[in-house]
Amino acid sequence: MPDTRPGSKPEHRQPDEAPSEGRLRSAITHPSRRQAVVAVLLAVLGFAFVVQVRDTAANDTYAGLRESDLIQVLDGLTGTAERARREVDRLEARREELLDESTNRAAALDEAEQRVRTLNIVAGLVPVSGPGLRVTITESTSRIAVGSLLDTVQELRTAGAEAMEFNDSIRLGADSHFEDAVGGIELDGRLLEPPYVLDVIGDPHLLETALAFSSGPIETLQTEDGATVDVKDLESVEITSVRDSSRPDYAELDDGQ
């Protein structure tokens, strides 16, 4: 009831605020922790939605193209694939060429190594072994002539002797030379003393034929020099002495070869 006492002032009451509007204003100005979390989650969901839409738009790059545009794109991809295929073919062909070059190079190296081995044997630069003969020449009443030994060596070379050695110590070479000397024969500046033992590698039958023909080395040594000649056919002849390698003074490699 209103206060009717003397001197009292009438009260002015404000109309009651709507409860829903008050709660809304309070939520906006003073959000609770739960409301803040919900807002953050909504923001994250919104960002994810935007990213998804952009990805979808990027993946649908060709979706809006016309048929003619798609044909051009396909032609471009086909051209790229064709260029890649040609490059693969070129690389495979090059690989085959390199393999062929490698094979040819290996064959050339093998041939060169074989030639080096052969030349080393012919030049007397390496020890060798193989089938052949051992010829022992023993003096009797007179000295053996230098010419008789030289003829023996030449006949053996003609018959295919591949390596020769005197007295297990001196290897014969293309430039070997004989001279008379006191107490024997000098071969390449070194003294050979009798008996003269000549080891020869080659075909035993051909070598023996080259020594034993009429008026050949054996007959000459026996009749003219009075020497005794003994020839043995051996399955393996060991020649261990080697010659010093010498550089030619005048001959040079022909550039045209």
Stockholm file with secondary structure:
# STOCKHOLM 1.0

chainA/1-257         MPDTRPGSKPEHRQPDEAPSEGRLRSAITHPSRRQAVVAVLLAVLGFAFVVQVRDTAANDTYAGLRESDLIQVLDGLTGTAERARREVDRLEARREELLDESTNRAAALDEAEQRVRTLNIVAGLVPVSGPGLRVTITESTSRIAVGSLLDTVQELRTAGAEAMEFNDSIRLGADSHFEDAVGGIELDGRLLEPPYVLDVIGDPHLLETALAFSSGPIETLQTEDGATVDVKDLESVEITSVRDSSRPDYAELDDGQ
#=GR chainA/1-257 SS CCCCSTTCCCCCCCCCCCHHHHHHHHHHHSCCHHHHHHHHHHHHHHHHHHHHHHHHHHHTTTTTCCHHHHHHHHHHHHHHHHHHHHHHHHHHHHHHHHHHHHHHHHHHHHHHHHHHHHHHHHHTCSCEEEEEEEEEEECCSSCCCHHHHHHHHHHHHHTTCCEEEETTTEECCTTCCEEEETTEEEETTEEECSSEEEEEESCHHHHHHHHHSTTSHHHHHHHTSCCEEEEEEEEEEEECCCCCCCCCSSCCCCTTC
#=GC SS_cons         CCCCSTTCCCCCCCCCCCHHHHHHHHHHHSCCHHHHHHHHHHHHHHHHHHHHHHHHHHHTTTTTCCHHHHHHHHHHHHHHHHHHHHHHHHHHHHHHHHHHHHHHHHHHHHHHHHHHHHHHHHHTCSCEEEEEEEEEEECCSSCCCHHHHHHHHHHHHHTTCCEEEETTTEECCTTCCEEEETTEEEETTEEECSSEEEEEESCHHHHHHHHHSTTSHHHHHHHTSCCEEEEEEEEEEEECCCCCCCCCSSCCCCTTC
//
